[in-house]
Amino acid sequence: MKRDGSGGASDRVKLVRWLRSLVLTVCVLLTCPAAAAIPDFSEVRKEYLPSDVPLLDRNGEAIHWLRINQQVRRLDWVKLANISPTLVAAVIQAEDKRFYAHAGVDWAALAEAAVNSLFRGKQRGASTLTMQLAGLLDPALRPGKTKRTYRQKWNQIEAAQELEKRWSKAQILEAYFNLVTYRGELQGIGAAVKGLFDKTPDGLDEAESLILSSLLRAPNASSNLVAKRACQLGEIIAARTPCANIQEKVTAALERASNIAPDIALTPQVARQLLKETRATRSTLDAATQRVATEALFEQLRQLKGRSVTEGAVLAVDNRTGEVLAYVSGGPESASSYVDGVVAPRQAGSTLKPFLYGLALERRLLTAASLIDDAPVNLPTANGLYVPQNYDHEFKGMVSVRLALSGSLNVPAVKTLMLVGPDTFLDRLHALGFAGLTEDANYYGYSLALGSAEVTLWQLVNAYRVIANGGRYGPLILLPADGVKMEQAIDPAAAFVVADILSDRGARAITFGLESPLATRYWSAVKTGTSKDMRDNWCIGFSDHYTVGVWVGNFNGEPMRDVSGVTGAAPVWLEVMNFLHGMAPNRGPVAPRGVIAREVRFEPALEPPRREWFLAGTESSQVSLGPVGSISPRISYPVEGEILALDPDIPAVNQGVLFEMSPVDHSLTWRLDGNELPGNIPWQLEAGEHVLTLQDAKGQEVDRVRFAVRGSGIRPGKS
């Protein structure tokens, strides 16, 4: 060894460093604690958690994968048998040439590394694959911001030796490939191959294997450096792939975003709702029904593309259990994938009419055979006149409730709401689960009969399910549950009659014709609806087993063009219902107690004679036009929610109003706040909130309004 000159000084420094390393190594050997306990291979495999979690259908089939862990990207554990042998050979050559010969530590490689570090200035580790795996299994063995300490290195050696005693070589390789980081957030061979090459690990070619092997030493190295290393490794193993081809693949793989699309993505909205843990979750959904519903909706949206329809939603449920079988939202060209059309509030259109007529039947105000005049009407409200129109801007004259509901006529629905009362109807909607509606019926006025309120597909489907279940209400569920509680929300008899009307193809023909997507080969009841300005189109219907609801429109609220319930949502409804009933038989509901069938004739013969269902006590064999028509009188003044005011400059005895009804029926009695009033005599104003009703000779309420009188100010009412 030289004693003078720069070379001699350098050698002396290297010798001092080597001696210092030797002393420190001896100290570590004498004082360092034993390595942490080595887990079994089965434990490591069990504790491995992919960053993506599957949502399972009711039968255990994966229907959607959702990323839960945002720190790393791991896919399912990959068995060694499913990893390309070319990759395994390349990794062993690059990282641990004597892997199958050593017992965890390659002492020859360690000695070579020490010599290279001391005399040649080359800093290169000599960790075997087993030692690297030990570091992956135990965070305490991983280097900090700089290098591993001597103590860490020795513990890593001990851990590697213990691993070799308890694990097979195949298990060591399999765990290593699944735990090591390849690039960026890509951890494990499954994520690396999918993210970089959009493949599975068993399909890697030679160039791809060389690239992955070269990433292990420096996962985030530049493309040029990775290509250089891959080409060098290719020369060592005598690869047949030219370096130019390797460089092309490096550029393609590393210079693009490593977006990993889920293998299956059938229901992103439900996955975001249910997948909160790092384990698979089983839902109530049925994979086959979900696929059919998705395909049916997307194909219909493609057909409607020229009519400015972009998105839709489908919800299919089991009537008995409330289990959701299909939950679809979106469209093939939707730009709003995070909007959930199933729970987004939209105007209901005519879909609320069955609940309105059901309430009128239940309160014995109407029967299915009652006649209502479908004629123009101007209704005074606190905000001015309300003039309802039918969809086709035509009027049918006197029609029965059956034809009015089946044909979705608007004017009869508004007149029915006048009978029932907006407050009473709103209370019924709240009881059926329509959360989000205002508590003040005046907010909607008579337009509530035509669906001015905003509801969700989830709420509508469950409300129609109530009719299908004979009036019993219970929640819809996405997770399996036992014994979901049901409670009676609608009179079973009224629910049966409404269901019978909605299933009547002949009555429906007044508007939709005999043949349409609403007609099935099995018993079913169905209703369509279109909101104001044609922004929302609905079709909701049920059989004895299932309820299916469909909405089509645009998430951004843009109106559609020339789309009705029959041409928009109904074809999707029919396809889903047909699929469901290809798996289960179907029959119509059985009439419950309290329902009576009668042969009915109309005088004059406005409709053909027919067999009609009645709630007990309301049955009749003949329906005739009375002197004031078939619809009961209503209170025309004051209107619901009107505010009157006392004038301080006028004596109180001179301030009164005359209540009015239309049409006039002198057999009816006025009652104010429960007290009978004499007819045709002005009522003297009294400050406060008041309830005005009309009652018939039997004491049954015919109409009701609420109004208020203020203590001072200008009175807007009549005197």
Salt bridges, closest charged atoms under 4 A:
ASP40 OD1 - ARG166 NH2 2.44
ASP52 OD2 - ARG73 NH2 2.64
GLU61 OE2 - ARG291 NH2 2.59
ASP96 OD2 - HIS102 NE2 2.87
ASP106 OD2 - ARG98 NE 2.91
GLU164 OE2 - LYS169 NZ 2.99
GLU185 OE1 - ARG67 NH2 2.75
ASP198 OD1 - LYS194 NZ 3.13
ASP205 OD2 - LYS249 NZ 2.31
GLU208 OE1 - LYS199 NZ 2.98
GLU208 OE2 - LYS249 NZ 3.10
ASP263 OD1 - LYS194 NZ 4.00
GLU299 OE1 - ARG302 NH1 3.37
GLU323 OE1 - ARG58 NH2 2.62
GLU333 OE2 - LYS305 NZ 3.18
GLU362 OE2 - ARG428 NH2 2.83
ASP392 OD2 - LYS396 NZ 3.20
ASP423 OD2 - ARG706 NE 3.63
ASP491 OD2 - ARG364 NH1 3.94
ASP500 OD2 - ARG402 NH2 2.71
ASP504 OD2 - ARG402 NH1 2.98
GLU515 OE2 - ARG505 NH1 3.54
ASP533 OD2 - ARG535 NE 3.95
ASP536 OD1 - ARG346 NE 3.86
ASP544 OD2 - HIS545 NE2 3.80
ASP544 OD2 - ARG587 NH1 3.93
GLU607 OE1 - ARG610 NH1 2.62
GLU612 OE1 - ARG402 NH2 2.58
GLU612 OE2 - ARG610 NE 2.85
GLU660 OE2 - LYS718 NZ 3.47
ASP673 OD2 - HIS690 ND1 2.80
GLU676 OE1 - ARG671 NH1 3.84
GLU701 OE1 - ARG704 NH2 2.83
